[in-house]
Structures are given as C-alpha cells and as structure tokens.
Amino acid sequence: MITVLVIAAFVVAVLWLTHDRDGLDFGARDIHRAMAARDRRSGPLGTVVP
C-alpha cells in the first residue's frame, strides 16, 4: 500500500512540475519569452531601443 502511495505521489509531483498554464511545451515557451523580450526592446519603427 505504501508503494502505491509513493508512486501516486511521484506521478502527481511530476505532473505538477511539468504543467504549463499556456499549454506550450518547454521549447515553445522559451521561444515565446524570447519574442516577448525582443518586442519589449523594439521601438515603434522596429529599431532596438536600449
């Protein structure tokens, strides 16, 4: 019985740690964040603003 509880707790922990609210996988999330960071540094004419 303890083994079943340990396995269930492990599965729940893995699911909780890998859950993404946006529904994106890790690679897509990194790309999305990089694009957002780039857009924050861009001015109205598309030039990079320091």
Chimera marker file (.cmm) of the C-alpha trace (Angstrom):
<marker_set name="trace">
<marker id="1" x="0.000" y="0.000" z="0.000" r="1" g="1" b="0" radius="0.5"/>
<marker id="2" x="2.848" y="2.369" z="0.806" r="1" g="1" b="0" radius="0.5"/>
<marker id="3" x="4.378" y="1.647" z="-2.603" r="1" g="1" b="0" radius="0.5"/>
<marker id="4" x="1.157" y="2.641" z="-4.352" r="1" g="1" b="0" radius="0.5"/>
<marker id="5" x="1.008" y="5.901" z="-2.383" r="1" g="1" b="0" radius="0.5"/>
<marker id="6" x="4.648" y="6.692" z="-3.174" r="1" g="1" b="0" radius="0.5"/>
<marker id="7" x="4.133" y="6.038" z="-6.882" r="1" g="1" b="0" radius="0.5"/>
<marker id="8" x="0.943" y="8.127" z="-6.912" r="1" g="1" b="0" radius="0.5"/>
<marker id="9" x="2.708" y="10.986" z="-5.119" r="1" g="1" b="0" radius="0.5"/>
<marker id="10" x="5.591" y="10.800" z="-7.594" r="1" g="1" b="0" radius="0.5"/>
<marker id="11" x="3.226" y="10.929" z="-10.582" r="1" g="1" b="0" radius="0.5"/>
<marker id="12" x="1.329" y="13.881" z="-9.102" r="1" g="1" b="0" radius="0.5"/>
<marker id="13" x="4.602" y="15.719" z="-8.414" r="1" g="1" b="0" radius="0.5"/>
<marker id="14" x="5.862" y="15.157" z="-11.968" r="1" g="1" b="0" radius="0.5"/>
<marker id="15" x="2.566" y="16.316" z="-13.451" r="1" g="1" b="0" radius="0.5"/>
<marker id="16" x="2.512" y="19.377" z="-11.208" r="1" g="1" b="0" radius="0.5"/>
<marker id="17" x="6.102" y="20.340" z="-12.065" r="1" g="1" b="0" radius="0.5"/>
<marker id="18" x="5.649" y="19.913" z="-15.815" r="1" g="1" b="0" radius="0.5"/>
<marker id="19" x="2.225" y="21.558" z="-16.096" r="1" g="1" b="0" radius="0.5"/>
<marker id="20" x="2.169" y="24.713" z="-18.189" r="1" g="1" b="0" radius="0.5"/>
<marker id="21" x="-0.790" y="27.085" z="-17.955" r="1" g="1" b="0" radius="0.5"/>
<marker id="22" x="-0.318" y="28.254" z="-21.552" r="1" g="1" b="0" radius="0.5"/>
<marker id="23" x="-0.416" y="24.731" z="-22.936" r="1" g="1" b="0" radius="0.5"/>
<marker id="24" x="3.006" y="25.200" z="-24.510" r="1" g="1" b="0" radius="0.5"/>
<marker id="25" x="5.887" y="22.794" z="-24.278" r="1" g="1" b="0" radius="0.5"/>
<marker id="26" x="9.196" y="23.987" z="-22.864" r="1" g="1" b="0" radius="0.5"/>
<marker id="27" x="10.736" y="24.853" z="-26.236" r="1" g="1" b="0" radius="0.5"/>
<marker id="28" x="7.723" y="26.840" z="-27.379" r="1" g="1" b="0" radius="0.5"/>
<marker id="29" x="7.599" y="28.656" z="-24.047" r="1" g="1" b="0" radius="0.5"/>
<marker id="30" x="11.271" y="29.677" z="-24.390" r="1" g="1" b="0" radius="0.5"/>
<marker id="31" x="10.656" y="30.943" z="-27.928" r="1" g="1" b="0" radius="0.5"/>
<marker id="32" x="7.564" y="32.841" z="-26.756" r="1" g="1" b="0" radius="0.5"/>
<marker id="33" x="9.532" y="34.501" z="-23.938" r="1" g="1" b="0" radius="0.5"/>
<marker id="34" x="12.386" y="35.418" z="-26.288" r="1" g="1" b="0" radius="0.5"/>
<marker id="35" x="9.960" y="37.011" z="-28.741" r="1" g="1" b="0" radius="0.5"/>
<marker id="36" x="8.288" y="38.970" z="-25.930" r="1" g="1" b="0" radius="0.5"/>
<marker id="37" x="11.672" y="40.194" z="-24.696" r="1" g="1" b="0" radius="0.5"/>
<marker id="38" x="12.611" y="41.253" z="-28.223" r="1" g="1" b="0" radius="0.5"/>
<marker id="39" x="9.316" y="43.104" z="-28.664" r="1" g="1" b="0" radius="0.5"/>
<marker id="40" x="9.827" y="44.983" z="-25.388" r="1" g="1" b="0" radius="0.5"/>
<marker id="41" x="13.175" y="46.269" z="-26.706" r="1" g="1" b="0" radius="0.5"/>
<marker id="42" x="11.783" y="47.385" z="-30.062" r="1" g="1" b="0" radius="0.5"/>
<marker id="43" x="10.704" y="50.936" z="-30.771" r="1" g="1" b="0" radius="0.5"/>
<marker id="44" x="7.763" y="51.991" z="-32.944" r="1" g="1" b="0" radius="0.5"/>
<marker id="45" x="9.881" y="51.818" z="-36.110" r="1" g="1" b="0" radius="0.5"/>
<marker id="46" x="11.217" y="48.349" z="-35.345" r="1" g="1" b="0" radius="0.5"/>
<marker id="47" x="14.569" y="49.626" z="-34.133" r="1" g="1" b="0" radius="0.5"/>
<marker id="48" x="16.164" y="48.266" z="-30.993" r="1" g="1" b="0" radius="0.5"/>
<marker id="49" x="15.749" y="50.647" z="-28.077" r="1" g="1" b="0" radius="0.5"/>
<marker id="50" x="18.288" y="50.407" z="-25.240" r="1" g="1" b="0" radius="0.5"/>
<link id1="1" id2="2" r="1" g="1" b="0" radius="0.2"/>
<link id1="2" id2="3" r="1" g="1" b="0" radius="0.2"/>
<link id1="3" id2="4" r="1" g="1" b="0" radius="0.2"/>
<link id1="4" id2="5" r="1" g="1" b="0" radius="0.2"/>
<link id1="5" id2="6" r="1" g="1" b="0" radius="0.2"/>
<link id1="6" id2="7" r="1" g="1" b="0" radius="0.2"/>
<link id1="7" id2="8" r="1" g="1" b="0" radius="0.2"/>
<link id1="8" id2="9" r="1" g="1" b="0" radius="0.2"/>
<link id1="9" id2="10" r="1" g="1" b="0" radius="0.2"/>
<link id1="10" id2="11" r="1" g="1" b="0" radius="0.2"/>
<link id1="11" id2="12" r="1" g="1" b="0" radius="0.2"/>
<link id1="12" id2="13" r="1" g="1" b="0" radius="0.2"/>
<link id1="13" id2="14" r="1" g="1" b="0" radius="0.2"/>
<link id1="14" id2="15" r="1" g="1" b="0" radius="0.2"/>
<link id1="15" id2="16" r="1" g="1" b="0" radius="0.2"/>
<link id1="16" id2="17" r="1" g="1" b="0" radius="0.2"/>
<link id1="17" id2="18" r="1" g="1" b="0" radius="0.2"/>
<link id1="18" id2="19" r="1" g="1" b="0" radius="0.2"/>
<link id1="19" id2="20" r="1" g="1" b="0" radius="0.2"/>
<link id1="20" id2="21" r="1" g="1" b="0" radius="0.2"/>
<link id1="21" id2="22" r="1" g="1" b="0" radius="0.2"/>
<link id1="22" id2="23" r="1" g="1" b="0" radius="0.2"/>
<link id1="23" id2="24" r="1" g="1" b="0" radius="0.2"/>
<link id1="24" id2="25" r="1" g="1" b="0" radius="0.2"/>
<link id1="25" id2="26" r="1" g="1" b="0" radius="0.2"/>
<link id1="26" id2="27" r="1" g="1" b="0" radius="0.2"/>
<link id1="27" id2="28" r="1" g="1" b="0" radius="0.2"/>
<link id1="28" id2="29" r="1" g="1" b="0" radius="0.2"/>
<link id1="29" id2="30" r="1" g="1" b="0" radius="0.2"/>
<link id1="30" id2="31" r="1" g="1" b="0" radius="0.2"/>
<link id1="31" id2="32" r="1" g="1" b="0" radius="0.2"/>
<link id1="32" id2="33" r="1" g="1" b="0" radius="0.2"/>
<link id1="33" id2="34" r="1" g="1" b="0" radius="0.2"/>
<link id1="34" id2="35" r="1" g="1" b="0" radius="0.2"/>
<link id1="35" id2="36" r="1" g="1" b="0" radius="0.2"/>
<link id1="36" id2="37" r="1" g="1" b="0" radius="0.2"/>
<link id1="37" id2="38" r="1" g="1" b="0" radius="0.2"/>
<link id1="38" id2="39" r="1" g="1" b="0" radius="0.2"/>
<link id1="39" id2="40" r="1" g="1" b="0" radius="0.2"/>
<link id1="40" id2="41" r="1" g="1" b="0" radius="0.2"/>
<link id1="41" id2="42" r="1" g="1" b="0" radius="0.2"/>
<link id1="42" id2="43" r="1" g="1" b="0" radius="0.2"/>
<link id1="43" id2="44" r="1" g="1" b="0" radius="0.2"/>
<link id1="44" id2="45" r="1" g="1" b="0" radius="0.2"/>
<link id1="45" id2="46" r="1" g="1" b="0" radius="0.2"/>
<link id1="46" id2="47" r="1" g="1" b="0" radius="0.2"/>
<link id1="47" id2="48" r="1" g="1" b="0" radius="0.2"/>
<link id1="48" id2="49" r="1" g="1" b="0" radius="0.2"/>
<link id1="49" id2="50" r="1" g="1" b="0" radius="0.2"/>
</marker_set>
